Amino acid sequence: MSGYKIVIPARYASSRLPGKPLIDLAGKPMIQHVYERALEAGADDVVVATDDERIATVARAFGADVVMTSPDHENGTERIAEVAAVKGWSNDTVVVNLQGDEPLIPKSLIELTAQGLLDNADAGMSSVCTPVTTAHDAFDPNVVKVVLNERHFAMYFSRAPIPWDRDLYKESQDEVTGRMPVYRHIGMYGYRVSFLNDYREMAPCPIELTESLEQLRALWYGVNIHMSVIDQAPGHGIDTPHDVERVAAILKAGHHND
């Protein structure tokens, strides 16, 4: 699938796993596995964006296009905006943000994220969600919920249980409302370059700071976010030494997702 770009933001600093992108997984650095997943998705360009020369050196060695970015960015969105500016990508270019700690990411999820923007010219961002089926997840503030409109654009994201079923939840919070779907947001993002250019001027906003959810900044400023729905969440990225062992075993067995 072509018609879009992939940027892989990769930072060396990590509170739990310093140097995470360079951790060896089945004989290759993690960033190389992520890069290979990106190549499988068939994007027009795949770029590694980093502020660390150690990561840049390793990435160039396995053939990646590397853009050195500022160490002062607050998040991956800002880093990708710098890449788009350096590369001179046009306003209508679609860019998928592929996290550097997702070596098992299925190519179908990358493609779906890009398709949300390719199919919806009025969307500035795209992301993914999956149905919530348990009350535990619905009421868990660590599970971010999203409410969609009829075109699958995000209306709101929250750590609270939304939509709130007034009648059901007044009586009991032991089951999930069946009146309309409850969706869990999965942090996979695509951007149109026009949004990335505008994002640089978007100051943090009250709802974003209140919920501690960066994506609310886009809604605050009137940006449409298209949401694709998938049946179940993909495997988690790598955050702990245990994750490293688990993922390395999967990669050695050659069972990464297609």
N, C-alpha and C positions, 0 to 999 in steps of 0.2 A: 504494500500500500504506500503510495507516494502522495505528494502534495503538502507535506508538512515537515517541520524540523524537530529534532530532539536535542535538548540541552540537559546535561548531567552535572548539577552543582555538586562539588566535592570539596569538603573542608577537612583539614587535618585535625583540627581541635575537636575533641569530643569528651565530655565529662566522664563518661563511662568506659569508652573505648578509644583512647587517643590513637590517631593514625588509622582510624577505621577503614578508609578506602583502600589502604595498602595491606590489610590483613590477608594472609594467604588462605585461600579456600581451594582445596583440591588441586594445588600446584599453580594457581594463578592468583594475582591480587584481586580483591573483591571488585575494584573499579573496572577491571577487565571483563569480569563476568557480566556486570551491568552494561558495559559497552556492547558486548556480544548480544545481549537481549535486545538492545536498541537496534543493532544492525538487522536482527531477525525481523523486526517490525517494518523494515523497508523504507524508512524515512529518507527524504532527500539529503539531509545533512544530520550528522550526529556530532555534537560538540561537548567536550569536557570543560567545565568552567571551574577554575580553582584559584585560590590566592596563595597556594603553597607550591614552591618549586619542586619539592620531593614528589608530590602527586603528579605535577606536570611532566617531570622527567620519566616517570614510570608510564604514564599514559601515552606520551610520544613514542616510547619504545615499542609499544604494541600497535602503533599506527594511528592513534587517535588525533583528531584535530583539537588542539587545546587553546583556550583563551584565558589569559591571566587576568583576573578581575580584582577589584579593590578589596582589601581586608576589612573594610568598614561597613559592608552591607549587613543589614539587620536580618535578612532572610533570603531564601533562595529566589524569590520573585525579583528582588532588587538585583541579584547577581545575574539573572537571566535577562533582565532589562538592559544591563550593561552589555551583555553578549550581543543582543539584537542590535544595539547601537553600533558596536564595533564592527559587526558583520554588515551593517547597512541594510538589514532586512526591511522590506516594505511593510506598510501599515496593515495590510490584509494577510500577512504571513501568519500561519498557525504554528505555535511552538508548544511541545509537550515537555513538561518538567518531570524528568525521570530521576528520582532520588538515588544517590550514589550508594545506598545501603540496601538495595532491592535486587539482589542477584537472581532471585527466582521469579521476578515479575513476568507474567504471561504476556506474550506479544499482543494477544487479543485485547488486553486491557489498555495497552498503549494505543492501539488502533482505535478503540472505542472512544477514548478520550479525545483524540484528534478529530474523529468523525463528528462529535458533538458540535465542534466549531465549523467544520467543513460544510455541514448540512444546515447550519443556522447562522446566517450572515449577520443577524442582529445580536449575537452572543459575543461578549468580550472575553468570557472565561468558560471553561468546561470542567466538569468533575464527575464523580461516580458515587453511587449510593447502593445500598443493599437492604432488603426488607428486615425489619426488626420483628422477631417472633416471640420474644419472652419479655415479661414484665420487668425482670431484672435489668435487661438492657435498656428498656424504655425509660426507666427511672434512674439509671446510672448516669451521673453527671460527666463521667469520663467517656461516655458514648455520645458522640455529637449527632443530633438529629437534624433532619432537613425536611421541610414541607415543600412540595412541588405544586406548580399550577398545571393546567391541562396540557400545556406544551412541554412539560418536564423542565421548566425553568424554576430555579430555586426562589421561593418566596421568603424564607427565613431559615437560618441555622441557629440551633440552641443546644445548650447542655441540659436544658429542662425537657420534660416529656411533652413534646409537641407532635401532632395536634393534641390538645387537652380535651378529652372526652368528658364534658361537664357532668353528664348523668352517670356514666359508668364509674368514673374515678371518684365521684362524690360518695359512692357506696363502697367501692373496693378498688384497690390498686394491685390486685393479684393477677390480673390478666391485661393483655394489650387490647386497645380499642379495635373493633372490627368495622367501624363506620367508614374509615378511610385508611390507606396504607400508612404505616410508620416506617420511616427510612433512616438508616444509619449512614452518615457521611463517611466516605473513604477518601483520604487525603491525596488523591491523584489529580493533578491539575494540568489543564491546557490553557494557553493564552493566545489572544490575537495581539500582534505587535502594537497595534494602536492602543490597546489597553495598557500594555507594558510602558509605553511612552507616557500615558496619562498617570499611571500609578506613581511615578516619581514625584508628582505634585500633590498626591493625595495624602493629607495629614491623617494620622491615626484618629479614629472617631469614637464617640461615646459607647456605641453598642459593641464595637470591637474590643474596647478596653474592658467593658463590663463583663462580657462573656469569655474574654480571652480567646477569641476566634478571629484570626486574621482575615478570613474570607468575607466576614461581615463588612469590611471596609469597602469592598467592591459594591455590595448591595446598597450601602449608605450613599455612595456617590452615583447610584443609578445604573450600574453595570449589570447586564443580564448574564446569569451563569446557567448554562445548560447542564443538566444532570442526566447521565445515562444510568439505567438500573441494571445491576447484575444479580444473579441468583444468590451468590454467597461471596463473602469477603475473601480476597486472596491472602496467601500466607504473609505473616509479618516480616518486616525487614530485620536487620541485625542491630541489636542494642546491647546485648550482654554476651559474655564468653560462652554461655550455654547455647545461645542462638548461633554462634560461630560453629560449634561442634555439630549442631543439628543440620545446618545448611550445608556444611562441608560434606556430610554424609550423603545428603540428597544429590549434591553435584557429582560426587564420586560415582554414585550409582547411575548417573546420567538421566535422572528423572525430573529435571526441571520442567516447568510447565511450558506447553506450546501455545 
